[in-house]
Amino acid sequence: MDNDSVMFNATKTGLIQGLSKGELGQDKPTTRAQSVTIIERILKLNKGEALPVDKTALGNAEIALRGTNFETAYGLRQAVTLPIEHDLTKDIKMKIKEIIFFDSSDKESPYWDLLANSERQDNLDNSYYFAYKIEFTTESERDYNLRVKDNFQMVGWLSVTSDSSRGVSVIGSNLVGSREGYVIFALTKDGTEYQRIALRNSAYTINQKDVLLFSNVKGLFDE
């Protein structure tokens, strides 16, 4: 009965619906009108009525609870528990806090903001995306700079450089302490067998070790 679980289940049943772009407003005051609306929805549920569900708000609630929106997006649970920490190198630790999946066909997705001023050869409007919210931590200066994508990649996916990812795309030799940002990957929806396999078997690779994202991918994206 922790707060994030309550919010997720209330959003999943339609009791809670989002504000702008699915914002949950957990830290904002509740108005009398909003309270009346919630009471009315509870009464409808008690009568056996089904309430409309705000999928964007539900995705945000799932991210707050589990660190991903995989169940909201495709009815799947993640195969990895977040946050998870890896040694990117012997000097640099990498903590994955969130993994957000979104589809370019969802024009109302609040996650489009993560792609501001993106650079990539393929069409950004016809792709699937994974956005990893990551924190890098170093305790001392090093004698080298590190390109993150040389050690952290997605199997079959291309990296995307955007405003939200430029700050963490390279870990400088003089960086001491922590830095947070997004590492983003895209897969063009070209309908080929390669694309279907890469999507169905979504995984990230860190230091040549694959980590699957979905716990059950049987039949996923086969249509």
N, C-alpha and C positions, 0 to 999 in steps of 0.2 A: 504493500500500500504506500510506497514512496510516491512523491509528487509527480515524477516523470511517468511512472506507470499509470497513475490515475489520469493524468492528462492524455496519455496515449489512448487509453480505453474510452475515455469520455469523447475524444475526437473520433475514434473508430466507430462509435455508436451514433454519432451525429449530435451529441449533447453540446459539444464545443465546436464552433466553426471559426475559421480564421479571420483576421483583420486583413489589411492590405498585404497581398502576396503570401497569404497563408500565415501571417505572423500570429503567434499564439498570445502575446501580450501578458505573459505570466506575471511580470513585474508592474503591470499597469493597474490602476484602480478599476473596480467594477462599478458600472453605473446601475441605477435602479432599473432602467429599461433593460439592460443586459441580464440582470437578475430575474426579472419577470420572464424574459425569453427563455432562460434556462429552466425555470419552473414549468413553463408551458411545454417545453420539450420533454421533461421528465414525465409529466402527466400523459403525454402522447405515447411515450414508450410503455408506460404502465398499462395503457389500453391495447398494447400490441401493435401500435403503428410503427412503421419504419421511417426513420429520419434521413434526409439527404446528408451525405458525407462530403466534407470539403477535403478532397484528396491532397491538395497542396498543404493544408494545415496538418493533415494526418502524416504526411511525409516529414514535416518539420518536427512533429511530436515523436515520430519514430527515431529521428536523428538525435533528438535530445535524450531519448531513452537508451538506444542501442548504438548510436554512432553511425548508423546507416539508414537509408530509406528503402532497402531492398524488398521488404515485404509489401510496402505500399506500391512500389513500382511494378513488381512482378510476382508477388505472392511467395517470395523466397526469403529464407533466413540466411544470415551471413555465416560463413564457415569459420570466421575469425572473430574473437571477442575484442572489442575496442574499449579503451585505447590499448595499443600494442606497441612495444618498444623493440627496436632492432639496433644493432651496432652497424652503422653504415660503413664505417672504417674503424680502425682501432682507436681513433681520436674523436670520432663524431658519432653521437647517438641520435637516432631518429625515432620520434614517437608519432604514430599515426593516430590522430584523434577522431577523425570522421572520414567516411567514404560516401560521397554523394553521387548517385547515378541519375542521369537525366537524358531525355531523348529530344532531339532537335524539333520533332514534330509537336512538342508541347510548348507552344508559343507563350503560354501564361506562366511558364516555370520561373520561379524567382531566382533560379541558379544561373540564368543567362548573364547576370551581372558579373559572374566569375570569368566570363570570356571577353571582357572589355578590352578592345585594342589587341585582339589575338592575332598571332602570326602562324600561318600554316598553309601549305600548298593546296590542300584539298578544300572542298566546299564546307564551310562551317555549318551551313544550314541543312546538311543532310548527313548527320552523324549521331552516334551515341557518345556519351561522355561519362568518364569517371573523374571526379575531383576529390583529391586526397587533401584533407587539412592536416598539415604536418608541422611538427616542432623539431628543429634541429638544435642540439646542445653540444657545445665544446667547452672544455675546461682550460685549454691553453692554446697559444698560437702554434701554428704548424709551418712547415717549410714548403707547403703546396696549397694550391687552390683545387677545389673539387667541383666538377660538374655533376650535379645530382643524378642526371639521367644516365651517367656512365655506371652507376651502381644500383639505381632503382628504376625499373621499367615495368611496363605491362606487356604480357606475352601477346604479340600480334597487334598492339595498339601503338599509335604515334603520339608523341608528346606535343603539347600545345603550350606556347608561350603567351601569357596574357599579363595584364596589369597585376592580377592577383598572384601570379607565379614568378614574376621577374625577381622579386626580392629574395627568393630561396632557390633559384635555378642554379646559382653558383655559391658555394660556401667558401668565402675568402680565407686566406691563410691567417689573416689578422683578426678573424672573428672569434671572440671569446664570450661565452654566455649562450643565450637562447635567441632563436629567430623563428617566427611562425609565418606560414603562408600556405598556398595551395600548389600542389603538383597535379597537373591536369593531363588526361590522355583522351584521345578521340579515335573512333573507328567509323569510317565512312560506310553508309548504308548502301552498298553497291549490289547486294543480293547474291554475291558469289558464295561458293561453298567455303572458301577461306574465311570470309567475313562471318558466316554462320558459326563456324567452328571456334573462331577467336572470341565471339560473343558468348557462345554456350559454355566455353571453358575459361571464362574470365579469371585471370590470376595475375598477381604482380610478382615480379622477380626481384629479389634483393640478394646481391652477392651470389648470383647463379643458383639461388634456391627459389622454387616456385611456391607461392602461397595462394590457394584457391579462395575465391571470394564467396561463392554460393555453396550452400550446404547440400543442395539437391538440384541438379540441373537436367534431370531426365525429361526429355521432350521440350526443354526450354528453347524458344525462338525457332522451333522446327517448322512452324507454319509458313 
